[in-house]
């Protein structure tokens, strides 16, 4: 849908999936990453989808991801969403769990 510039349909599909509130933080991050991709491809949607992205990032964080790779993804998404404080928190948590990780 994104490649065909069907942003409304893509948003509707993402919302339908998230309506079930997945318990897996990795799945929630997949939805958030797809939303971030949509925001990149359709900048006109960035402002109207910011609150939605923030909710999904907060939901993923509330699922207490323990895996360093998930924490790193969460940090990167928060960074790209303009949430520097949250990004720093998850970068630090990721480093604490995997101190030899070059990131």
N, CA, C and O atoms as a GROMACS GRO file, in nm:
protein
  412
    1UNK      N    1   0.082  -0.120   0.000
    1UNK     CA    2   0.000   0.000   0.000
    1UNK      C    3   0.086   0.126   0.000
    1UNK      O    4   0.055   0.224  -0.067
    2UNK      N    5   0.195   0.122   0.076
    2UNK     CA    6   0.282   0.239   0.081
    2UNK      C    7   0.348   0.264  -0.053
    2UNK      O    8   0.360   0.379  -0.097
    3UNK      N    9   0.391   0.157  -0.118
    3UNK     CA   10   0.455   0.174  -0.248
    3UNK      C   11   0.358   0.225  -0.354
    3UNK      O   12   0.400   0.286  -0.452
    4UNK      N   13   0.230   0.199  -0.334
    4UNK     CA   14   0.128   0.246  -0.427
    4UNK      C   15   0.064   0.376  -0.380
    4UNK      O   16  -0.037   0.420  -0.434
    5UNK      N   17   0.127   0.438  -0.278
    5UNK     CA   18   0.083   0.566  -0.224
    5UNK      C   19  -0.062   0.564  -0.174
    5UNK      O   20  -0.134   0.662  -0.187
    6UNK      N   21  -0.101   0.452  -0.117
    6UNK     CA   22  -0.234   0.437  -0.058
    6UNK      C   23  -0.222   0.456   0.092
    6UNK      O   24  -0.242   0.363   0.170
    7UNK      N   25  -0.190   0.578   0.132
    7UNK     CA   26  -0.161   0.604   0.272
    7UNK      C   27  -0.283   0.587   0.362
    7UNK      O   28  -0.270   0.536   0.474
    8UNK      N   29  -0.398   0.628   0.316
    8UNK     CA   30  -0.519   0.614   0.399
    8UNK      C   31  -0.547   0.467   0.426
    8UNK      O   32  -0.582   0.429   0.539
    9UNK      N   33  -0.533   0.384   0.324
    9UNK     CA   34  -0.556   0.241   0.341
    9UNK      C   35  -0.450   0.178   0.430
    9UNK      O   36  -0.481   0.091   0.511
   10UNK      N   37  -0.326   0.223   0.416
   10UNK     CA   38  -0.218   0.172   0.499
   10UNK      C   39  -0.243   0.208   0.646
   10UNK      O   40  -0.226   0.124   0.734
   11UNK      N   41  -0.282   0.332   0.671
   11UNK     CA   42  -0.312   0.373   0.809
   11UNK      C   43  -0.428   0.293   0.867
   11UNK      O   44  -0.424   0.253   0.984
   12UNK      N   45  -0.529   0.270   0.788
   12UNK     CA   46  -0.645   0.193   0.834
   12UNK      C   47  -0.604   0.050   0.869
   12UNK      O   48  -0.650  -0.005   0.969
   13UNK      N   49  -0.519  -0.009   0.787
   13UNK     CA   50  -0.471  -0.145   0.812
   13UNK      C   51  -0.387  -0.150   0.940
   13UNK      O   52  -0.403  -0.242   1.021
   14UNK      N   53  -0.299  -0.053   0.957
   14UNK     CA   54  -0.218  -0.047   1.080
   14UNK      C   55  -0.306  -0.031   1.203
   14UNK      O   56  -0.286  -0.098   1.304
   15UNK      N   57  -0.404   0.059   1.195
   15UNK     CA   58  -0.494   0.080   1.307
   15UNK      C   59  -0.572  -0.046   1.341
   15UNK      O   60  -0.592  -0.078   1.458
   16UNK      N   61  -0.616  -0.118   1.240
   16UNK     CA   62  -0.690  -0.242   1.264
   16UNK      C   63  -0.603  -0.345   1.336
   16UNK      O   64  -0.649  -0.413   1.428
   17UNK      N   65  -0.479  -0.355   1.296
   17UNK     CA   66  -0.388  -0.447   1.362
   17UNK      C   67  -0.359  -0.407   1.505
   17UNK      O   68  -0.353  -0.492   1.594
   18UNK      N   69  -0.340  -0.278   1.528
   18UNK     CA   70  -0.309  -0.230   1.662
   18UNK      C   71  -0.431  -0.227   1.754
   18UNK      O   72  -0.416  -0.220   1.876
   19UNK      N   73  -0.550  -0.233   1.698
   19UNK     CA   74  -0.672  -0.234   1.780
   19UNK      C   75  -0.674  -0.357   1.871
   19UNK      O   76  -0.740  -0.357   1.974
   20UNK      N   77  -0.602  -0.460   1.832
   20UNK     CA   78  -0.595  -0.582   1.913
   20UNK      C   79  -0.491  -0.572   2.024
   20UNK      O   80  -0.476  -0.665   2.103
   21UNK      N   81  -0.420  -0.460   2.030
   21UNK     CA   82  -0.314  -0.435   2.127
   21UNK      C   83  -0.225  -0.558   2.147
   21UNK      O   84  -0.237  -0.628   2.248
   22UNK      N   85  -0.138  -0.584   2.051
   22UNK     CA   86  -0.050  -0.700   2.065
   22UNK      C   87   0.030  -0.694   2.195
   22UNK      O   88   0.068  -0.586   2.241
   23UNK      N   89   0.055  -0.810   2.253
   23UNK     CA   90   0.132  -0.813   2.377
   23UNK      C   91   0.282  -0.818   2.351
   23UNK      O   92   0.362  -0.783   2.438
   24UNK      N   93   0.320  -0.861   2.233
   24UNK     CA   94   0.461  -0.875   2.197
   24UNK      C   95   0.519  -0.739   2.159
   24UNK      O   96   0.474  -0.678   2.062
   25UNK      N   97   0.620  -0.690   2.234
   25UNK     CA   98   0.677  -0.560   2.200
   25UNK      C   99   0.740  -0.557   2.061
   25UNK      O  100   0.741  -0.452   1.995
   26UNK      N  101   0.793  -0.669   2.015
   26UNK     CA  102   0.850  -0.674   1.880
   26UNK      C  103   0.745  -0.651   1.773
   26UNK      O  104   0.771  -0.584   1.673
   27UNK      N  105   0.626  -0.706   1.793
   27UNK     CA  106   0.516  -0.687   1.698
   27UNK      C  107   0.472  -0.541   1.699
   27UNK      O  108   0.447  -0.484   1.593
   28UNK      N  109   0.463  -0.483   1.816
   28UNK     CA  110   0.423  -0.341   1.826
   28UNK      C  111   0.526  -0.255   1.754
   28UNK      O  112   0.491  -0.160   1.683
   29UNK      N  113   0.654  -0.287   1.772
   29UNK     CA  114   0.759  -0.211   1.704
   29UNK      C  115   0.750  -0.227   1.553
   29UNK      O  116   0.781  -0.133   1.479
   30UNK      N  117   0.708  -0.344   1.504
   30UNK     CA  118   0.688  -0.361   1.360
   30UNK      C  119   0.583  -0.263   1.309
   30UNK      O  120   0.601  -0.199   1.206
   31UNK      N  121   0.473  -0.252   1.383
   31UNK     CA  122   0.369  -0.156   1.345
   31UNK      C  123   0.424  -0.013   1.348
   31UNK      O  124   0.398   0.065   1.257
   32UNK      N  125   0.498   0.020   1.453
   32UNK     CA  126   0.554   0.155   1.466
   32UNK      C  127   0.654   0.184   1.354
   32UNK      O  128   0.657   0.295   1.300
   33UNK      N  129   0.736   0.085   1.320
   33UNK     CA  130   0.833   0.104   1.211
   33UNK      C  131   0.762   0.125   1.077
   33UNK      O  132   0.806   0.205   0.995
   34UNK      N  133   0.653   0.053   1.057
   34UNK     CA  134   0.577   0.071   0.933
   34UNK      C  135   0.512   0.209   0.930
   34UNK      O  136   0.508   0.275   0.826
   35UNK      N  137   0.461   0.252   1.044
   35UNK     CA  138   0.404   0.387   1.052
   35UNK      C  139   0.511   0.491   1.026
   35UNK      O  140   0.486   0.590   0.956
   36UNK      N  141   0.630   0.472   1.080
   36UNK     CA  142   0.739   0.567   1.057
   36UNK      C  143   0.777   0.570   0.909
   36UNK      O  144   0.806   0.676   0.855
   37UNK      N  145   0.776   0.454   0.844
   37UNK     CA  146   0.803   0.448   0.700
   37UNK      C  147   0.696   0.526   0.623
   37UNK      O  148   0.727   0.600   0.530
   38UNK      N  149   0.571   0.511   0.662
   38UNK     CA  150   0.463   0.586   0.598
   38UNK      C  151   0.485   0.735   0.616
   38UNK      O  152   0.466   0.812   0.522
   39UNK      N  153   0.525   0.776   0.735
   39UNK     CA  154   0.549   0.918   0.762
   39UNK      C  155   0.664   0.972   0.677
   39UNK      O  156   0.663   1.088   0.637
   40UNK      N  157   0.762   0.887   0.649
   40UNK     CA  158   0.875   0.927   0.565
   40UNK      C  159   0.832   0.940   0.419
   40UNK      O  160   0.871   1.034   0.350
   41UNK      N  161   0.750   0.846   0.374
   41UNK     CA  162   0.706   0.846   0.234
   41UNK      C  163   0.595   0.948   0.208
   41UNK      O  164   0.578   0.994   0.095
   42UNK      N  165   0.522   0.984   0.312
   42UNK     CA  166   0.412   1.080   0.297
   42UNK      C  167   0.425   1.185   0.407
   42UNK      O  168   0.351   1.182   0.505
   43UNK      N  169   0.521   1.279   0.391
   43UNK     CA  170   0.547   1.378   0.496
   43UNK      C  171   0.424   1.458   0.539
   43UNK      O  172   0.420   1.509   0.651
   44UNK      N  173   0.326   1.470   0.452
   44UNK     CA  174   0.204   1.543   0.488
   44UNK      C  175   0.130   1.473   0.602
   44UNK      O  176   0.049   1.536   0.670
   45UNK      N  177   0.157   1.345   0.622
   45UNK     CA  178   0.092   1.268   0.729
   45UNK      C  179   0.169   1.275   0.862
   45UNK      O  180   0.118   1.229   0.964
   46UNK      N  181   0.288   1.331   0.860
   46UNK     CA  182   0.374   1.326   0.979
   46UNK      C  183   0.309   1.390   1.101
   46UNK      O  184   0.307   1.329   1.208
   47UNK      N  185   0.256   1.508   1.087
   47UNK     CA  186   0.199   1.576   1.203
   47UNK      C  187   0.074   1.505   1.254
   47UNK      O  188   0.055   1.490   1.375
   48UNK      N  189  -0.011   1.461   1.163
   48UNK     CA  190  -0.137   1.399   1.205
   48UNK      C  191  -0.118   1.259   1.263
   48UNK      O  192  -0.209   1.206   1.326
   49UNK      N  193  -0.002   1.199   1.243
   49UNK     CA  194   0.022   1.064   1.295
   49UNK      C  195   0.120   1.062   1.412
   49UNK      O  196   0.152   0.955   1.464
   50UNK      N  197   0.169   1.179   1.454
   50UNK     CA  198   0.267   1.184   1.563
   50UNK      C  199   0.213   1.124   1.693
   50UNK      O  200   0.281   1.044   1.757
   51UNK      N  201   0.092   1.162   1.731
   51UNK     CA  202   0.034   1.111   1.856
   51UNK      C  203   0.017   0.960   1.850
   51UNK      O  204   0.040   0.890   1.950
   52UNK      N  205  -0.024   0.909   1.736
   52UNK     CA  206  -0.041   0.765   1.717
   52UNK      C  207   0.092   0.695   1.734
   52UNK      O  208   0.101   0.593   1.803
   53UNK      N  209   0.197   0.746   1.672
   53UNK     CA  210   0.330   0.687   1.684
   53UNK      C  211   0.376   0.690   1.829
   53UNK      O  212   0.429   0.591   1.879
   54UNK      N  213   0.357   0.802   1.896
   54UNK     CA  214   0.396   0.812   2.037
   54UNK      C  215   0.324   0.708   2.122
   54UNK      O  216   0.386   0.645   2.208
   55UNK      N  217   0.194   0.689   2.100
   55UNK     CA  218   0.116   0.589   2.176
   55UNK      C  219   0.174   0.450   2.154
   55UNK      O  220   0.188   0.372   2.249
   56UNK      N  221   0.206   0.419   2.029
   56UNK     CA  222   0.256   0.285   1.999
   56UNK      C  223   0.394   0.263   2.060
   56UNK      O  224   0.423   0.154   2.109
   57UNK      N  225   0.478   0.365   2.058
   57UNK     CA  226   0.610   0.354   2.120
   57UNK      C  227   0.596   0.337   2.271
   57UNK      O  228   0.667   0.257   2.332
   58UNK      N  229   0.504   0.412   2.331
   58UNK     CA  230   0.480   0.397   2.475
   58UNK      C  231   0.424   0.259   2.508
   58UNK      O  232   0.460   0.201   2.610
   59UNK      N  233   0.338   0.207   2.422
   59UNK     CA  234   0.282   0.074   2.443
   59UNK      C  235   0.392  -0.033   2.435
   59UNK      O  236   0.397  -0.124   2.517
   60UNK      N  237   0.479  -0.021   2.336
   60UNK     CA  238   0.590  -0.116   2.324
   60UNK      C  239   0.678  -0.110   2.448
   60UNK      O  240   0.720  -0.213   2.500
   61UNK      N  241   0.706   0.010   2.496
   61UNK     CA  242   0.788   0.026   2.616
   61UNK      C  243   0.719  -0.033   2.739
   61UNK      O  244   0.785  -0.089   2.826
   62UNK      N  245   0.588  -0.021   2.746
   62UNK     CA  246   0.513  -0.073   2.861
   62UNK      C  247   0.515  -0.225   2.867
   62UNK      O  248   0.486  -0.284   2.971
   63UNK      N  249   0.549  -0.288   2.755
   63UNK     CA  250   0.559  -0.435   2.751
   63UNK      C  251   0.694  -0.484   2.802
   63UNK      O  252   0.723  -0.603   2.799
   64UNK      N  253   0.777  -0.389   2.850
   64UNK     CA  254   0.907  -0.419   2.911
   64UNK      C  255   0.994  -0.512   2.826
   64UNK      O  256   1.028  -0.623   2.869
   65UNK      N  257   1.031  -0.468   2.706
   65UNK     CA  258   1.118  -0.553   2.624
   65UNK      C  259   1.252  -0.575   2.693
   65UNK      O  260   1.316  -0.480   2.738
   66UNK      N  261   1.293  -0.700   2.701
   66UNK     CA  262   1.418  -0.734   2.771
   66UNK      C  263   1.533  -0.752   2.673
   66UNK      O  264   1.649  -0.738   2.711
   67UNK      N  265   1.502  -0.781   2.550
   67UNK     CA  266   1.604  -0.807   2.450
   67UNK      C  267   1.675  -0.678   2.409
   67UNK      O  268   1.609  -0.578   2.379
   68UNK      N  269   1.807  -0.680   2.407
   68UNK     CA  270   1.885  -0.560   2.373
   68UNK      C  271   1.853  -0.510   2.232
   68UNK      O  272   1.850  -0.389   2.208
   69UNK      N  273   1.830  -0.602   2.140
   69UNK     CA  274   1.799  -0.561   2.002
   69UNK      C  275   1.665  -0.488   1.996
   69UNK      O  276   1.652  -0.390   1.923
   70UNK      N  277   1.566  -0.534   2.072
   70UNK     CA  278   1.437  -0.464   2.075
   70UNK      C  279   1.452  -0.327   2.138
   70UNK      O  280   1.392  -0.230   2.092
   71UNK      N  281   1.531  -0.318   2.243
   71UNK     CA  282   1.554  -0.189   2.307
   71UNK      C  283   1.623  -0.093   2.211
   71UNK      O  284   1.593   0.027   2.209
   72UNK      N  285   1.714  -0.145   2.131
   72UNK     CA  286   1.783  -0.062   2.033
   72UNK      C  287   1.685  -0.012   1.926
   72UNK      O  288   1.690   0.104   1.887
   73UNK      N  289   1.597  -0.100   1.880
   73UNK     CA  290   1.494  -0.058   1.783
   73UNK      C  291   1.404   0.048   1.845
   73UNK      O  292   1.368   0.147   1.780
   74UNK      N  293   1.367   0.028   1.971
   74UNK     CA  294   1.282   0.124   2.040
   74UNK      C  295   1.354   0.259   2.053
   74UNK      O  296   1.292   0.364   2.038
   75UNK      N  297   1.483   0.255   2.081
   75UNK     CA  298   1.562   0.378   2.090
   75UNK      C  299   1.566   0.450   1.955
   75UNK      O  300   1.545   0.571   1.948
   76UNK      N  301   1.593   0.376   1.850
   76UNK     CA  302   1.601   0.436   1.716
   76UNK      C  303   1.467   0.497   1.673
   76UNK      O  304   1.464   0.607   1.617
   77UNK      N  305   1.358   0.427   1.701
   77UNK     CA  306   1.227   0.481   1.664
   77UNK      C  307   1.194   0.607   1.745
   77UNK      O  308   1.140   0.703   1.690
   78UNK      N  309   1.227   0.606   1.872
   78UNK     CA  310   1.204   0.726   1.952
   78UNK      C  311   1.288   0.842   1.901
   78UNK      O  312   1.242   0.956   1.895
   79UNK      N  313   1.411   0.812   1.863
   79UNK     CA  314   1.499   0.916   1.808
   79UNK      C  315   1.439   0.975   1.680
   79UNK      O  316   1.432   1.097   1.665
   80UNK      N  317   1.395   0.888   1.589
   80UNK     CA  318   1.340   0.937   1.463
   80UNK      C  319   1.207   1.008   1.482
   80UNK      O  320   1.165   1.087   1.397
   81UNK      N  321   1.139   0.980   1.595
   81UNK     CA  322   1.012   1.046   1.624
   81UNK      C  323   1.032   1.178   1.699
   81UNK      O  324   0.936   1.246   1.734
   82UNK      N  325   1.160   1.214   1.724
   82UNK     CA  326   1.188   1.339   1.792
   82UNK      C  327   1.177   1.331   1.943
   82UNK      O  328   1.161   1.434   2.010
   83UNK      N  329   1.184   1.212   1.997
   83UNK     CA  330   1.173   1.192   2.141
   83UNK      C  331   1.310   1.155   2.197
   83UNK      O  332   1.337   1.040   2.231
   84UNK      N  333   1.396   1.257   2.204
   84UNK     CA  334   1.536   1.236   2.241
   84UNK      C  335   1.553   1.176   2.380
   84UNK      O  336   1.638   1.088   2.399
   85UNK      N  337   1.476   1.220   2.476
   85UNK     CA  338   1.487   1.169   2.612
   85UNK      C  339   1.456   1.021   2.621
   85UNK      O  340   1.528   0.945   2.686
   86UNK      N  341   1.348   0.981   2.554
   86UNK     CA  342   1.312   0.840   2.551
   86UNK      C  343   1.418   0.759   2.476
   86UNK      O  344   1.454   0.650   2.518
   87UNK      N  345   1.466   0.814   2.366
   87UNK     CA  346   1.569   0.744   2.288
   87UNK      C  347   1.693   0.719   2.374
   87UNK      O  348   1.748   0.609   2.373
   88UNK      N  349   1.735   0.821   2.446
   88UNK     CA  350   1.854   0.806   2.531
   88UNK      C  351   1.833   0.697   2.636
   88UNK      O  352   1.921   0.615   2.662
   89UNK      N  353   1.715   0.697   2.695
   89UNK     CA  354   1.683   0.595   2.797
   89UNK      C  355   1.696   0.454   2.741
   89UNK      O  356   1.754   0.367   2.806
   90UNK      N  357   1.643   0.431   2.621
   90UNK     CA  358   1.647   0.297   2.564
   90UNK      C  359   1.785   0.261   2.508
   90UNK      O  360   1.823   0.144   2.509
   91UNK      N  361   1.860   0.361   2.460
   91UNK     CA  362   1.998   0.335   2.421
   91UNK      C  363   2.078   0.288   2.542
   91UNK      O  364   2.155   0.192   2.534
   92UNK      N  365   2.060   0.355   2.656
   92UNK     CA  366   2.131   0.318   2.778
   92UNK      C  367   2.090   0.179   2.827
   92UNK      O  368   2.175   0.101   2.868
   93UNK      N  369   1.960   0.149   2.822
   93UNK     CA  370   1.914   0.016   2.864
   93UNK      C  371   1.970  -0.092   2.772
   93UNK      O  372   2.011  -0.198   2.819
   94UNK      N  373   1.974  -0.064   2.643
   94UNK     CA  374   2.029  -0.160   2.548
   94UNK      C  375   2.176  -0.185   2.576
   94UNK      O  376   2.222  -0.300   2.576
   95UNK      N  377   2.250  -0.079   2.601
   95UNK     CA  378   2.392  -0.092   2.630
   95UNK      C  379   2.415  -0.171   2.760
   95UNK      O  380   2.508  -0.251   2.768
   96UNK      N  381   2.331  -0.149   2.859
   96UNK     CA  382   2.344  -0.219   2.986
   96UNK      C  383   2.321  -0.369   2.969
   96UNK      O  384   2.383  -0.450   3.037
   97UNK      N  385   2.231  -0.406   2.878
   97UNK     CA  386   2.200  -0.547   2.857
   97UNK      C  387   2.300  -0.616   2.765
   97UNK      O  388   2.319  -0.737   2.772
   98UNK      N  389   2.363  -0.538   2.678
   98UNK     CA  390   2.461  -0.593   2.583
   98UNK      C  391   2.578  -0.497   2.574
   98UNK      O  392   2.592  -0.427   2.474
   99UNK      N  393   2.663  -0.493   2.677
   99UNK     CA  394   2.770  -0.392   2.682
   99UNK      C  395   2.872  -0.402   2.569
   99UNK      O  396   2.943  -0.305   2.542
  100UNK      N  397   2.881  -0.515   2.502
  100UNK     CA  398   2.978  -0.531   2.394
  100UNK      C  399   2.919  -0.501   2.256
  100UNK      O  400   2.987  -0.513   2.154
  101UNK      N  401   2.791  -0.462   2.253
  101UNK     CA  402   2.724  -0.426   2.129
  101UNK      C  403   2.786  -0.294   2.078
  101UNK      O  404   2.788  -0.196   2.152
  102UNK      N  405   2.835  -0.291   1.954
  102UNK     CA  406   2.902  -0.168   1.904
  102UNK      C  407   2.810  -0.047   1.893
  102UNK      O  408   2.859   0.065   1.880
  103UNK      N  409   2.680  -0.066   1.896
  103UNK     CA  410   2.589   0.048   1.886
  103UNK      C  411   2.582   0.119   2.018
  103UNK      O  412   2.511   0.218   2.031
   0.00000   0.00000   0.00000
